[in-house]
């Protein structure tokens, strides 16, 4: 029997695939961005890879100790503290509620620009401290990492990866220049809407004008926010001939956190790998107390409401209106809310400090998801086929919900004009108009109908880069070309000059020939 067991173990070992674990250095961004990066970290760990996560001392979500990774804590701030962004979120909400005037919109945009300027300024200070810490840099060199995995919404991981001379994989939707595609892929303004423009790929003339103006505004953002921070740093450490955005464009693989169930059709590149819904998974059973509450809804079902990581509570007058609207519905409501208990709260509403969002969205009794429009929540709603009521508050949330509205799966509300009546009307429309659920189910089917799970696809390409020390054959180097070369202005000028030369020679030859003819005729007449 003992020999049979040994033989069986030997057969299992021989038949199982050999795994060569790699060493991955991860430089994430905090908040909700870390939540999806953590999914990749945990999956890499399960495949036998050794993960090291670099985190600032004021990290909010990124913990110093984990079963899945070792951490290197930098004694510096990256500018993403919980208190700072919590107060910033409240400031933005209050500004939006002042009204929809042009001045309010400009004030909002300027406030966001200031915050991002200060964020990038803090990141550059942190990176300067890292680069000047010879002991730390030597230890990172000596560790012999196989690649750097980072989120390019800030430049920290990109700068460090190039400094260490390592292959670079990006977990991306946004870069320091805005939406990721616009940094790496051709983006014709005629049918590729600029992020935040709330336009589709089918634009009228007036909308195309708006799209161009939005593009000009992004150029202003780059000039005002990122150029002053990154240009001097990159020129100092990488040379005056290097533009900082080239370091982003030189990444081997771009793991894009969306796909064309969310994006409008547009050009892409071979090193952009779409992994929309990679963090989504089947729901797990609820706790007994929560399951009993859900089941008590009967045929009416439940409504889920949560506003993400940055906003735990809304202003009291808004929560009173929301609670009053919920109280008039036959559905049960599960609401993540940390503020004061609304006086208008109905018996059908359960307030929680935290809720299992994915498990509730996957429950067959869930009818509507009231959300702020973060990418993670929207992807989970698509995965589980739950229609949306949107309360977008800041950043990309308005744009995300605009795209869901364009697909007929969401009803959007403006926090500035929100009240009990329009909130209740929106809820009833999404609850009782079957087109919302039908279209969301169709979108869910599109997202799920793939030959390979998005997370497996992401793992394949990360391990591909490890095996081949990069993916240079997929990466265009057009970013090294000047504007004149990129748009073939020099070629056009050359061809026009050639045409002009030929035309000039031709005209001169004709004039010379005609001159000879006239000269001969004149001689004959004389």
Secondary structure, DSSP 4 states (H G I P E B T S, - for coil): -HHHHHHHHHHHHHHSPP----EEEEE--STHHHHHHHHHHHHHHHTT-EEEEEEETT-SS--S--SS-EEEEESS--S--HHHHHHHHHHHHHHHTT-S-HHHHHHHHHHHHHHHHHHHHHHHHHHHHHHH-HHHHHHHHHTT-SEEEE-TTSSHHHHHHHHHT-EEEEEESEETTEEHHHHHS---TTTSPPTTS---SS--HHHHHHHHHHHHHHHHHIIIIIHHHHHHHHHHHH-TT--HHHHHHT-SEEEES--TTTSPS----TTEEE-TTTT--PPPPPPHHHHHHHHTTGGG-EEEE--TTT-S---HHHHHHHHHHHHTSSSEEEEE--SPPPTT--TTEEEES---HHHHHTSTTEEEEEE---HHHHHHHHHHT-EEEE---STTHHHHHHHHHHTTSEEE--TTT--HHHHHHHHHHHHH-HHHHHHHHHHHHHHH--SS-HHHHHHHHHHHHHHHT--GGG---GGGS-HHHHTTHHHHHHHHHHHHHHHHHHHHHHHHHHHHHHHHHHHHH-
